Amino acid sequence: MTDRDRHDLPTVRPLAGSRWRCDAAAAEPIERWAPEETPIGLSYDSEPYAVLMATPADVVDLALGFTLTERIASPEDVLDVRVSEQGGGLTADILLTKAGAARVLDRRRRTLEGRSSCGLCGLQNPQDALRDLPRLPPGLVVAPQAIQGALAALDRQQPLGAQTRATHAAAWASAEGEVLLIREDVGRHNALDKLIGAAGRAGLDPSAAFAVITSRCSYEMVEKAALAGLAMIVAISAPTALAVQKAEAADMTLVGLARHDGHTVFAGPDRIRDPLRPFAVA
């Protein structure tokens, strides 16, 4: 696999602004950092497939995660990912086996760029929006304290988020709540795809882990996690009704409203050990 995961393109830039506060007599000039949104083209065997607006870091992880969670090809079908700079953006060319290349023709073809806030841009048919998901195995068991521990660790380990306050993050946590990987991006879908791609490259077992995301949990986030083999997803915001429905259909545990003082289980409570027991986080 190509080693070039980081690129010369900047991930942040300074912006000038004028800040006003209720207790101030006048506005004051300020400068703060803003995250970059860069077009990243994804091609399969040099054939363009989609363009994502994303933070220009961990591009190989993004390409691999997108390939898996969009059911374009399996990890075994990917021979290499080659990233290059093109026209002010980046292109990731995913090289596939012959079997993988044949499957691309049967996948959902996109006609528009994928914006950082959207997971469905460019789909041609409504039926492509909702996909059947695999049933996830029941083996994972997590204590409430592990969820809170992973959430606290993620909160401390977002350098891009700390600098800009304008990005999302996704973390890969062990059943004990240890955060093993974190990826950040301006787009919540991109952050999760990057995480899934990075975990695949690292050989991490999804059946022994859960994901923590700093965004709302819409149904496509549930889909991506399920297709990666993650039986549990934790979100700091509330889920949508369809996200809960999809999680229940896949036998996934969905935890939302995860904050420093606790969390709420919306689906799959059997994976949470003693979910009603009071607990405290140091």
KOLLUM-939986 format. One record per residue (C-alpha): residue number from 1; residue in one letter; x, y, z. Coordinates in steps of 0.2 Angstrom, whole numbers. Last residue first. Example, Ala and Ser with C-alpha at 12.3 -4.5 7.8 and 13.67 -1.06 7.14 Angstrom:
BEGIN
+------+------+-------+-------+-------+
: logu : balo :     X :     Y :     Z :
+------+------+-------+-------+-------+
:    2 :    S :    68 :    -5 :    36 :
:    1 :    A :    62 :   -22 :    39 :
+------+------+-------+-------+-------+
// end
This chain:
BEGIN
+------+------+-------+-------+-------+
: logu : balo :     X :     Y :     Z :
+------+------+-------+-------+-------+
:  282 :    A :   -66 :    51 :   186 :
:  281 :    V :   -82 :    44 :   178 :
:  280 :    A :   -96 :    39 :   190 :
:  279 :    F :  -108 :    25 :   188 :
:  278 :    P :  -127 :    21 :   192 :
:  277 :    R :  -132 :     3 :   186 :
:  276 :    L :  -146 :     4 :   172 :
:  275 :    P :  -135 :    -2 :   158 :
:  274 :    D :  -129 :   -18 :   168 :
:  273 :    R :  -117 :   -23 :   154 :
:  272 :    I :  -121 :   -15 :   137 :
:  271 :    R :  -122 :   -27 :   123 :
:  270 :    D :  -140 :   -32 :   127 :
:  269 :    P :  -145 :   -14 :   125 :
:  268 :    G :  -146 :   -16 :   106 :
:  267 :    A :  -155 :     0 :   101 :
:  266 :    F :  -157 :    18 :   109 :
:  265 :    V :  -145 :    17 :   123 :
:  264 :    T :  -143 :    34 :   132 :
:  263 :    H :  -127 :    42 :   138 :
:  262 :    G :  -119 :    49 :   154 :
:  261 :    D :  -111 :    64 :   163 :
:  260 :    H :   -97 :    68 :   150 :
:  259 :    R :  -109 :    67 :   136 :
:  258 :    A :  -116 :    53 :   125 :
:  257 :    L :  -133 :    58 :   118 :
:  256 :    G :  -133 :    42 :   108 :
:  255 :    V :  -129 :    24 :   109 :
:  254 :    L :  -134 :    12 :    95 :
:  253 :    T :  -131 :    -6 :    98 :
:  252 :    M :  -133 :   -15 :    81 :
:  251 :    D :  -144 :   -30 :    78 :
:  250 :    A :  -144 :   -25 :    59 :
:  249 :    A :  -163 :   -22 :    59 :
:  248 :    E :  -162 :   -13 :    76 :
:  247 :    A :  -148 :    -2 :    69 :
:  246 :    K :  -158 :     3 :    54 :
:  245 :    Q :  -173 :     7 :    64 :
:  244 :    V :  -163 :    18 :    76 :
:  243 :    A :  -155 :    27 :    62 :
:  242 :    L :  -172 :    29 :    54 :
:  241 :    A :  -178 :    38 :    69 :
:  240 :    T :  -163 :    50 :    69 :
:  239 :    P :  -150 :    48 :    82 :
:  238 :    A :  -146 :    60 :    96 :
:  237 :    S :  -129 :    69 :    97 :
:  236 :    I :  -113 :    63 :   105 :
:  235 :    A :  -113 :    47 :    95 :
:  234 :    V :  -109 :    29 :   100 :
:  233 :    I :  -109 :    15 :    87 :
:  232 :    M :  -109 :    -4 :    91 :
:  231 :    A :  -108 :   -19 :    81 :
:  230 :    L :   -94 :   -13 :    70 :
:  229 :    G :   -92 :   -25 :    55 :
:  228 :    A :   -87 :   -12 :    43 :
:  227 :    L :  -104 :   -13 :    34 :
:  226 :    A :  -112 :   -10 :    51 :
:  225 :    A :  -102 :     6 :    54 :
:  224 :    K :  -106 :    13 :    37 :
:  223 :    E :  -124 :     9 :    38 :
:  222 :    V :  -126 :    17 :    55 :
:  221 :    M :  -118 :    32 :    49 :
:  220 :    E :  -130 :    32 :    34 :
:  219 :    Y :  -145 :    31 :    46 :
:  218 :    S :  -140 :    48 :    55 :
:  217 :    C :  -130 :    48 :    71 :
:  216 :    R :  -127 :    66 :    75 :
:  215 :    S :  -108 :    71 :    75 :
:  214 :    T :   -94 :    68 :    87 :
:  213 :    I :   -92 :    49 :    83 :
:  212 :    V :   -87 :    34 :    94 :
:  211 :    A :   -85 :    17 :    86 :
:  210 :    F :   -85 :     0 :    94 :
:  209 :    A :   -72 :   -14 :    95 :
:  208 :    A :   -70 :   -32 :    97 :
:  207 :    S :   -80 :   -38 :    81 :
:  206 :    P :   -71 :   -24 :    71 :
:  205 :    D :   -54 :   -33 :    73 :
:  204 :    L :   -40 :   -21 :    69 :
:  203 :    G :   -28 :   -26 :    55 :
:  202 :    A :   -20 :    -9 :    55 :
:  201 :    R :   -25 :    -6 :    36 :
:  200 :    G :   -43 :   -10 :    41 :
:  199 :    A :   -43 :     1 :    56 :
:  198 :    A :   -36 :    16 :    45 :
:  197 :    G :   -50 :    13 :    32 :
:  196 :    I :   -63 :    12 :    45 :
:  195 :    L :   -57 :    28 :    53 :
:  194 :    K :   -56 :    37 :    37 :
:  193 :    D :   -73 :    32 :    32 :
:  192 :    L :   -79 :    38 :    49 :
:  191 :    A :   -71 :    55 :    47 :
:  190 :    N :   -77 :    56 :    29 :
:  189 :    H :   -95 :    53 :    34 :
:  188 :    R :   -94 :    67 :    47 :
:  187 :    G :   -86 :    79 :    35 :
:  186 :    V :   -74 :    92 :    40 :
:  185 :    D :   -62 :    78 :    44 :
:  184 :    E :   -54 :    69 :    59 :
:  183 :    R :   -48 :    52 :    62 :
:  182 :    I :   -44 :    43 :    79 :
:  181 :    L :   -37 :    26 :    82 :
:  180 :    L :   -35 :    14 :    97 :
:  179 :    V :   -46 :    23 :   110 :
:  178 :    E :   -46 :    11 :   125 :
:  177 :    G :   -64 :     9 :   131 :
:  176 :    E :   -63 :    -9 :   137 :
:  175 :    A :   -72 :   -16 :   122 :
:  174 :    S :   -58 :    -7 :   112 :
:  173 :    A :   -62 :    10 :   104 :
:  172 :    W :   -60 :    16 :    86 :
:  171 :    A :   -63 :    35 :    86 :
:  170 :    A :   -72 :    47 :    74 :
:  169 :    A :   -70 :    65 :    73 :
:  168 :    H :   -79 :    80 :    66 :
:  167 :    T :   -72 :    97 :    61 :
:  166 :    A :   -76 :   116 :    65 :
:  165 :    R :   -69 :   120 :    82 :
:  164 :    T :   -53 :   125 :    72 :
:  163 :    Q :   -37 :   121 :    83 :
:  162 :    A :   -46 :   109 :    95 :
:  161 :    G :   -55 :   100 :    81 :
:  160 :    L :   -38 :    98 :    71 :
:  159 :    P :   -29 :    92 :    87 :
:  158 :    Q :   -44 :    80 :    92 :
:  157 :    Q :   -37 :    69 :   106 :
:  156 :    R :   -44 :    75 :   122 :
:  155 :    D :   -63 :    73 :   118 :
:  154 :    L :   -59 :    56 :   111 :
:  153 :    A :   -52 :    51 :   127 :
:  152 :    A :   -67 :    57 :   137 :
:  151 :    L :   -79 :    47 :   125 :
:  150 :    A :   -68 :    32 :   126 :
:  149 :    G :   -69 :    32 :   145 :
:  148 :    Q :   -88 :    36 :   145 :
:  147 :    I :   -91 :    21 :   134 :
:  146 :    A :   -80 :    10 :   144 :
:  145 :    Q :   -89 :    15 :   160 :
:  144 :    P :  -105 :     9 :   153 :
:  143 :    A :   -98 :    -8 :   151 :
:  142 :    V :   -96 :   -16 :   134 :
:  141 :    V :  -100 :   -34 :   128 :
:  140 :    L :   -96 :   -38 :   110 :
:  139 :    G :  -101 :   -56 :   105 :
:  138 :    P :  -118 :   -53 :    98 :
:  137 :    P :  -114 :   -55 :    79 :
:  136 :    L :  -120 :   -41 :    67 :
:  135 :    R :  -134 :   -45 :    55 :
:  134 :    P :  -129 :   -38 :    38 :
:  133 :    L :  -137 :   -23 :    31 :
:  132 :    D :  -150 :   -20 :    17 :
:  131 :    R :  -148 :    -3 :     9 :
:  130 :    L :  -158 :    13 :     9 :
:  129 :    A :  -152 :    27 :    -3 :
:  128 :    D :  -151 :    16 :   -19 :
:  127 :    Q :  -170 :    14 :   -19 :
:  126 :    P :  -171 :    33 :   -23 :
:  125 :    N :  -162 :    31 :   -39 :
:  124 :    Q :  -148 :    41 :   -47 :
:  123 :    L :  -137 :    44 :   -32 :
:  122 :    G :  -127 :    60 :   -34 :
:  121 :    C :  -125 :    66 :   -16 :
:  120 :    L :  -130 :    53 :    -4 :
:  119 :    G :  -119 :    55 :    11 :
:  118 :    C :  -120 :    74 :    13 :
:  117 :    S :  -111 :    86 :    25 :
:  116 :    S :   -94 :    86 :    16 :
:  115 :    R :  -101 :    87 :    -1 :
:  114 :    G :  -100 :    71 :   -12 :
:  113 :    E :   -98 :    78 :   -30 :
:  112 :    L :  -111 :    73 :   -42 :
:  111 :    T :  -115 :    59 :   -55 :
:  110 :    R :  -112 :    44 :   -44 :
:  109 :    R :  -113 :    26 :   -49 :
:  108 :    R :  -120 :    14 :   -36 :
:  107 :    R :  -111 :    -3 :   -39 :
:  106 :    D :  -113 :   -15 :   -53 :
:  105 :    L :   -98 :    -9 :   -63 :
:  104 :    V :   -87 :    -9 :   -48 :
:  103 :    R :   -89 :   -27 :   -46 :
:  102 :    A :   -79 :   -31 :   -62 :
:  101 :    A :   -65 :   -21 :   -55 :
:  100 :    G :   -65 :   -31 :   -39 :
:   99 :    A :   -64 :   -48 :   -49 :
:   98 :    K :   -49 :   -41 :   -59 :
:   97 :    T :   -40 :   -35 :   -44 :
:   96 :    L :   -42 :   -17 :   -40 :
:   95 :    L :   -31 :    -1 :   -40 :
:   94 :    I :   -39 :    13 :   -31 :
:   93 :    D :   -33 :    30 :   -38 :
:   92 :    A :   -34 :    44 :   -25 :
:   91 :    T :   -34 :    61 :   -33 :
:   90 :    L :   -30 :    77 :   -24 :
:   89 :    G :   -35 :    95 :   -26 :
:   88 :    G :   -29 :   111 :   -33 :
:   87 :    G :   -29 :   104 :   -51 :
:   86 :    Q :   -22 :    87 :   -47 :
:   85 :    E :   -11 :    81 :   -33 :
:   84 :    S :    -8 :    62 :   -32 :
:   83 :    V :   -13 :    48 :   -21 :
:   82 :    R :   -10 :    30 :   -27 :
:   81 :    V :   -20 :    16 :   -17 :
:   80 :    D :   -15 :    -2 :   -20 :
:   79 :    L :   -21 :   -20 :   -23 :
:   78 :    V :   -39 :   -18 :   -16 :
:   77 :    D :   -50 :   -33 :   -20 :
:   76 :    E :   -46 :   -41 :    -3 :
:   75 :    P :   -53 :   -26 :     6 :
:   74 :    S :   -70 :   -29 :    -3 :
:   73 :    A :   -76 :   -18 :   -17 :
:   72 :    I :   -89 :    -5 :   -21 :
:   71 :    R :   -99 :    -9 :    -5 :
:   70 :    E :  -101 :    10 :    -1 :
:   69 :    T :   -94 :     6 :    16 :
:   68 :    L :   -79 :    -3 :     9 :
:   67 :    T :   -73 :     8 :    -5 :
:   66 :    F :   -76 :    23 :     6 :
:   65 :    G :   -65 :    16 :    20 :
:   64 :    L :   -51 :    12 :     8 :
:   63 :    A :   -51 :    29 :     0 :
:   62 :    L :   -53 :    39 :    16 :
:   61 :    D :   -38 :    29 :    24 :
:   60 :    V :   -28 :    33 :     8 :
:   59 :    V :   -32 :    51 :    10 :
:   58 :    D :   -27 :    52 :    28 :
:   57 :    A :   -26 :    71 :    26 :
:   56 :    P :   -33 :    83 :    14 :
:   55 :    T :   -49 :    88 :    24 :
:   54 :    A :   -64 :    83 :    13 :
:   53 :    M :   -75 :    87 :    -2 :
:   52 :    L :   -78 :    71 :   -10 :
:   51 :    V :   -77 :    68 :   -29 :
:   50 :    A :   -84 :    51 :   -36 :
:   49 :    Y :   -80 :    37 :   -48 :
:   48 :    P :   -67 :    42 :   -60 :
:   47 :    E :   -59 :    28 :   -70 :
:   46 :    S :   -40 :    27 :   -66 :
:   45 :    D :   -41 :     9 :   -60 :
:   44 :    Y :   -55 :    15 :   -48 :
:   43 :    S :   -55 :    33 :   -46 :
:   42 :    L :   -59 :    44 :   -31 :
:   41 :    G :   -57 :    63 :   -32 :
:   40 :    I :   -53 :    73 :   -17 :
:   39 :    P :   -59 :    91 :   -18 :
:   38 :    T :   -52 :   101 :    -3 :
:   37 :    E :   -61 :   108 :    12 :
:   36 :    E :   -48 :   117 :    23 :
:   35 :    P :   -51 :   119 :    41 :
:   34 :    A :   -52 :   136 :    49 :
:   33 :    W :   -39 :   144 :    60 :
:   32 :    R :   -43 :   161 :    69 :
:   31 :    E :   -38 :   179 :    68 :
:   30 :    I :   -47 :   193 :    77 :
:   29 :    P :   -52 :   211 :    75 :
:   28 :    E :   -62 :   219 :    89 :
:   27 :    A :   -80 :   224 :    89 :
:   26 :    A :   -85 :   239 :   100 :
:   25 :    A :   -91 :   243 :   117 :
:   24 :    A :   -90 :   225 :   123 :
:   23 :    D :  -101 :   216 :   135 :
:   22 :    C :  -112 :   208 :   122 :
:   21 :    R :   -97 :   203 :   112 :
:   20 :    W :   -92 :   207 :    94 :
:   19 :    R :   -78 :   198 :    84 :
:   18 :    S :   -72 :   204 :    67 :
:   17 :    G :   -64 :   191 :    57 :
:   16 :    A :   -47 :   186 :    48 :
:   15 :    L :   -45 :   168 :    43 :
:   14 :    P :   -29 :   158 :    46 :
:   13 :    R :   -28 :   141 :    35 :
:   12 :    V :   -30 :   123 :    40 :
:   11 :    T :   -26 :   106 :    32 :
:   10 :    P :   -12 :   112 :    21 :
:    9 :    L :    -8 :   103 :     5 :
:    8 :    D :     9 :    95 :     6 :
:    7 :    H :     2 :    78 :     9 :
:    6 :    R :     0 :    65 :    22 :
:    5 :    D :    -4 :    47 :    18 :
:    4 :    R :    10 :    43 :     6 :
:    3 :    D :    14 :    26 :    11 :
:    2 :    T :     6 :    17 :    -4 :
:    1 :    M :     0 :     0 :     0 :
+------+------+-------+-------+-------+
// end
